Amino acid sequence: MLSPTDLVQAVAADLEKIRETAPLVLSLTNSVVQPLTANLLLAIGAVPAMLNDVEEAADMLRSGTGALLVNLGTVTREQGAVMQTAVREANRLNIPWVLDPVAVGALSLRTRLAGQLKEQSPRIIRGNASEIMALAGYSSVTKGPESTSSSADALHAARELALHTGAAVLVTGRTDYSTDGRQVTATENGHAMMSRVTGVGCSMGALSAACAAVSPTPLQAAVSTAVLMGIAGEMAFEQSPFPGSFAVSLLDSLYALSPEDVVRRARFLSL
């Protein structure tokens, strides 16, 4: 496992790589969060693409896409079929893809679909505690897309899920845990206001796809996602302590985020 100093340098390097390479992230995501997701990717230095057609999704993947996001937030049967095809094509092309199992465990269609998708080699699975527990086969209670469990409650399930799927699992909450099943990194950046703005968690899935496009390992990409979004959330609250203006300030903070900010503000916990 890397030391905290090495982890900080790796996160800073991922931020610089995103801005140098501008990876295209194909986001098969929910209708509620599309504008925020697209703007967040642009702010960090990546390029967003939003499609819902199966033929166009396959074409986009073949044209040089850096990573694929599959977010189940407002999934339909038709969109589920697009996601299945896109995942198969991404795997064929060795394009990293991220599964964001929004509200899995609470609703039947997305729970079945997520169960199928997790078996298809995602590089990263990002979710709150309840979602990760449900996807790993444990009972959990959700309130819509919100978790009623803490991220620490889901750590055992996250490690099992990572070992089963081969993915890095990022459990988000007051403390964010990133694990490949063997190693665990805990980070404590962020602010409670991030849970008061629709789409921040889902957009974090898109950020993890951008990180997966440039990071040397899925686990490092998960860690970078947690740190970069967390620091941006802290910076945003310092400028805008109310939810409406906070959403705009979050984008500004991601755009302004520097490697020096990462070095100065990243917080790793000992486990």
Disulfide bonds with the S-S distance in Angstrom:
none
